[in-house]
């Protein structure tokens, strides 16, 4: 097992190095053809997306390659604001005097804005999956000893992770669609959920349901799409937007239109702001779309 692990690691290193040299040479060649670095970057990200779809068993390796490509592009293009100040210390949000964390995003839209936001959120601390589950139930979503299912509204008295057959963790961005590696334990898209409701949602996209086969607490499904109850749908949308920019995952246009509408129908409230603060305490990063909801309108295509 150890030998196999070492071989896998070595393969990943080799592929990463090859990708780096390929990107640099590709960038040089295409720049001579007057193609912008942004266009080249987008093409290579699409190639990685296609690779992930062809070989889903290699999602973790592809994610690492995607992360390295992001860092390489940021270094080469030089058009992103460094999230570190002149003393080399990370810039954090000054919540008392406005979110100066997002100053680099001023005037940016679409791909430039997405890359600037990625620079801000990408260097977070991964607490590990087991720890993330514990924290969601003990700290992040625990209010006076109770945790509420985000889909049904059912409340459970608990001080930590309960029996998984009763209530468990919902990956708002499904594991089967790319929530692997450190993305799997990123608490900005993890929520406590009734186990049955979680299973019924599965990996179905979010959308409006006209003829439900199941509904409870305002959420419903027709086994094709899943509609989130009104008081949670904005939180869900912002969790999806965060995941999209943090892990460079595209959202289907139809689902994106629904999520943007939900984002407006269920605006950020005090509870969601507190949740963002609590997650920052452990992960050391924030969901920009909770701090600055207006950023959603400046991205035409997630």
ZIMOJO-V141354 format. One record per pair of residues at least 24 apart in sequence whose ideal C-beta (glycine too) atoms are under 7 Angstrom apart, sorted by the first residue. I is the first residue (numbers start at 0). J is the second residue. D is the distance in whole Angstrom. If there is no record, write none. Layout:
i/j/d
I/J/D
I/J/D
//
This chain:
i/j/d
11/60/5
11/63/7
14/64/7
15/64/6
15/67/6
18/64/6
18/68/7
19/71/6
22/68/7
22/71/6
26/75/6
36/75/7
36/76/5
37/110/6
40/72/5
41/110/7
43/68/6
44/247/6
48/249/7
58/177/6
58/179/5
59/179/5
59/180/5
62/179/6
62/180/5
62/182/7
62/246/7
65/247/5
69/117/6
69/121/7
69/247/7
73/118/6
79/114/6
79/115/6
79/118/5
80/115/7
80/118/7
82/118/5
82/119/6
92/285/6
92/290/7
98/290/5
98/291/6
101/287/6
101/290/7
101/291/6
104/294/7
108/297/5
109/298/6
109/299/6
109/300/7
112/294/7
112/297/6
112/298/6
113/244/5
113/298/6
116/244/5
116/287/5
117/244/6
117/245/7
119/287/7
120/245/5
120/284/5
120/287/7
121/245/7
123/282/5
123/283/6
123/284/4
124/282/5
124/283/5
125/181/4
125/184/6
126/184/6
126/281/6
126/282/7
127/184/6
128/183/6
128/184/4
131/184/4
131/186/5
131/189/6
132/160/5
132/168/5
133/159/6
133/160/5
134/186/7
134/281/6
135/168/6
135/186/6
135/189/6
135/191/6
136/160/5
136/161/7
136/191/6
138/277/6
139/186/6
139/274/6
139/277/5
139/278/6
140/190/7
140/191/5
140/274/7
146/191/5
148/191/6
148/192/5
148/193/4
148/196/6
149/190/4
149/191/7
149/192/6
149/231/5
150/192/6
150/193/6
150/196/4
150/216/7
150/218/4
150/227/7
150/228/7
150/231/7
151/193/5
151/196/5
151/215/5
151/216/4
151/218/6
152/216/4
152/228/7
153/193/5
153/216/7
163/194/6
164/194/6
165/194/6
166/191/6
166/192/7
166/193/6
166/194/6
167/192/6
167/194/5
167/197/6
168/192/7
169/197/5
171/235/6
171/238/4
171/239/6
172/239/6
172/242/4
172/248/7
173/202/4
175/202/5
176/202/6
177/246/7
177/248/5
182/246/5
186/278/5
186/282/6
187/238/6
187/241/5
187/278/6
187/286/5
188/238/4
188/241/7
188/242/5
200/225/5
204/251/6
204/254/4
205/235/7
205/254/6
205/257/6
205/258/6
206/254/6
206/257/5
207/257/7
229/264/7
229/265/6
230/265/7
232/261/4
232/264/7
232/265/5
233/261/6
233/262/5
233/264/7
233/265/3
233/266/6
233/267/7
234/271/6
235/261/7
236/261/4
236/262/4
237/262/6
237/286/6
237/288/4
237/289/6
240/288/5
240/295/6
240/301/6
241/286/5
241/288/6
243/301/5
249/301/7
250/301/4
255/301/5
259/295/6
262/295/5
266/292/7
267/292/5
//
